[in-house]
Amino acid sequence: MVDYYRLVWPLVRQLDSERAHGLAITALKNRLLPIPEPFGDPRLVSRVWGLTFVNPVGLAAGFDKNGEVIDPILEQGFGFVEVGSVTPKAQPGNPKPRMFRLVDDRGVINRLGFNNQGIERVAERLERRLSSPGRMPGVVGLNLGKNKDQSDAIADYVAGIERGRDLADYLVVNVSSPNTPGLRALQGRAALTSLLVAARQAARGKTLLVKIAPDLTEDELRDICDVVLEHGIDGIICGNTTLSREGLTSRHRDEQGGMSGEPLFRRSTEVLRRVYELTTGRVPLVGVGGVASGAQAYAKIRAGASLVQLYSGLVYGGIGLALRINQELSRILEKQGFASITDAIGADHR
Ligand SMILES: Cc1cc2nc3c(=O)[nH]c(=O)nc-3n(C[C@H](O)[C@H](O)[C@H](O)COP(=O)(O)O)c2cc1C
């Protein structure tokens, strides 16, 4: 398929990046973008948490915060979509501008601060979709956060889980956004234990994942992995945006917020690798951070990811990126002699 995004990129980069994101949502919602021929390869199909993924490439949280474009995204070739982060009450997020392209580094800095329409509106949208016979096959996750003005974090996550648990295939407790004061402190052993015990109970057996930061120390990672294994959490998303600014050259590199995209690839993949070791491959992992090619998706899978996700790659590659990654992954698997993507998971550790 023609890579039309290359043609529009010179225009897109002139726009404020949050405005460009808004236009992308509008275009997807109104089916204004070309829909590619469906691409399927049985080697890319896998079962994780009892769910069938037609391919391992998912849209990371933050792009479709309000669950407005799930089917259009699946039509573009993603195997799954993670809606959110959603908080119990709607909130506007931080003042604009709050999202910046690091063009020379192919990265992004954002400090959106969980701008979203609140769980009720999102839940109603998910309910409508579930009762619509025309919906696309594909896995849908719901990523939950807490409101900025809420001091009882557990209450917010539990409220989100209770409202959303029957409306998505999996739920995510996001304790790793750097843009909500105090949120990342929930990754500490004691706080995380209380939170995940309450979340596990509220989820009533629904697949429950935790999303962690890429900035944790070895001890912190060890604690998190222990808590996950001990309390039956189903998976770990590795991970969120980083506070690091290592090696950046772009104009906006000193903006506050979380950094993502290409410069995050190496660090996030090393964290993923370590988490796979610490959990001895017993917990499915989702590898996120800087994926923009089939080779990078493959590297995450070999490091231990059962699935991958991306967001920032779309800023530079357009929505057609998911399809291109899947096509490339398919060629890599064939070349490497893997009959299934599942066989490649954690291959670096063998
Ligand atoms: C603009 C923007 C908004 C994001 N919002 C969220 C969010 O609401 N919740 C969340 O868990 N992660 C959020 N993320 C983090 C992504 O889901 C992902 O973990 C991170 O960007 C690394 O992946 P990438 O390098 O492919 O972008 C956001 C990222 C970006 C760039």
Ligand as a Chemical Component Dictionary entry (heavy atoms), coordinates in Angstrom:
data_LIG
# 
_chem_comp.id                   LIG 
_chem_comp.type                 NON-POLYMER 
_chem_comp.pdbx_formal_charge   0 
_chem_comp.three_letter_code    LIG 
# 
loop_
_chem_comp_atom.comp_id 
_chem_comp_atom.atom_id 
_chem_comp_atom.alt_atom_id 
_chem_comp_atom.type_symbol 
_chem_comp_atom.charge 
_chem_comp_atom.model_Cartn_x 
_chem_comp_atom.model_Cartn_y 
_chem_comp_atom.model_Cartn_z 
_chem_comp_atom.pdbx_ordinal 
LIG C1  C1  C 0 0.780  11.686 24.001 1  
LIG C2  C2  C 0 0.880  10.460 24.861 2  
LIG C3  C3  C 0 -0.113 10.193 25.793 3  
LIG C4  C4  C 0 -0.029 9.055  26.594 4  
LIG N1  N1  N 0 -1.028 8.783  27.494 5  
LIG C5  C5  C 0 -0.978 7.636  28.232 6  
LIG C6  C6  C 0 -2.028 7.303  29.127 7  
LIG O1  O1  O 0 -3.032 7.998  29.253 8  
LIG N2  N2  N 0 -1.893 6.163  29.861 9  
LIG C7  C7  C 0 -0.817 5.336  29.746 10 
LIG O2  O2  O 0 -0.755 4.297  30.410 11 
LIG N3  N3  N 0 0.191  5.631  28.881 12 
LIG C8  C8  C 0 0.119  6.748  28.138 13 
LIG N4  N4  N 0 1.144  7.032  27.253 14 
LIG C9  C9  C 0 2.316  6.134  27.201 15 
LIG C10 C10 C 0 2.226  5.120  26.055 16 
LIG O3  O3  O 0 1.136  4.261  26.242 17 
LIG C11 C11 C 0 3.516  4.293  25.976 18 
LIG O4  O4  O 0 3.629  3.537  27.161 19 
LIG C12 C12 C 0 4.777  5.146  25.799 20 
LIG O5  O5  O 0 4.516  6.249  24.985 21 
LIG C13 C13 C 0 5.928  4.355  25.182 22 
LIG O6  O6  O 0 5.579  3.851  23.923 23 
LIG P1  P1  P 0 5.984  4.585  22.539 24 
LIG O7  O7  O 0 7.451  4.861  22.596 25 
LIG O8  O8  O 0 5.595  3.608  21.463 26 
LIG O9  O9  O 0 5.168  5.825  22.489 27 
LIG C14 C14 C 0 1.077  8.174  26.464 28 
LIG C15 C15 C 0 2.064  8.458  25.516 29 
LIG C16 C16 C 0 1.983  9.577  24.706 30 
LIG C17 C17 C 0 3.053  9.851  23.694 31 
# 
loop_
_chem_comp_bond.comp_id 
_chem_comp_bond.atom_id_1 
_chem_comp_bond.atom_id_2 
_chem_comp_bond.value_order 
_chem_comp_bond.pdbx_ordinal 
LIG C1  C2  SING 1  
LIG C2  C3  SING 2  
LIG C2  C16 DOUB 3  
LIG C3  C4  DOUB 4  
LIG C4  N1  SING 5  
LIG C4  C14 SING 6  
LIG N1  C5  DOUB 7  
LIG C5  C6  SING 8  
LIG C5  C8  SING 9  
LIG C6  O1  DOUB 10 
LIG C6  N2  SING 11 
LIG N2  C7  SING 12 
LIG C7  O2  DOUB 13 
LIG C7  N3  SING 14 
LIG N3  C8  DOUB 15 
LIG C8  N4  SING 16 
LIG N4  C9  SING 17 
LIG N4  C14 SING 18 
LIG C9  C10 SING 19 
LIG C10 O3  SING 20 
LIG C10 C11 SING 21 
LIG C11 O4  SING 22 
LIG C11 C12 SING 23 
LIG C12 O5  SING 24 
LIG C12 C13 SING 25 
LIG C13 O6  SING 26 
LIG O6  P1  SING 27 
LIG P1  O7  DOUB 28 
LIG P1  O8  SING 29 
LIG P1  O9  SING 30 
LIG C14 C15 DOUB 31 
LIG C15 C16 SING 32 
LIG C16 C17 SING 33 
# 
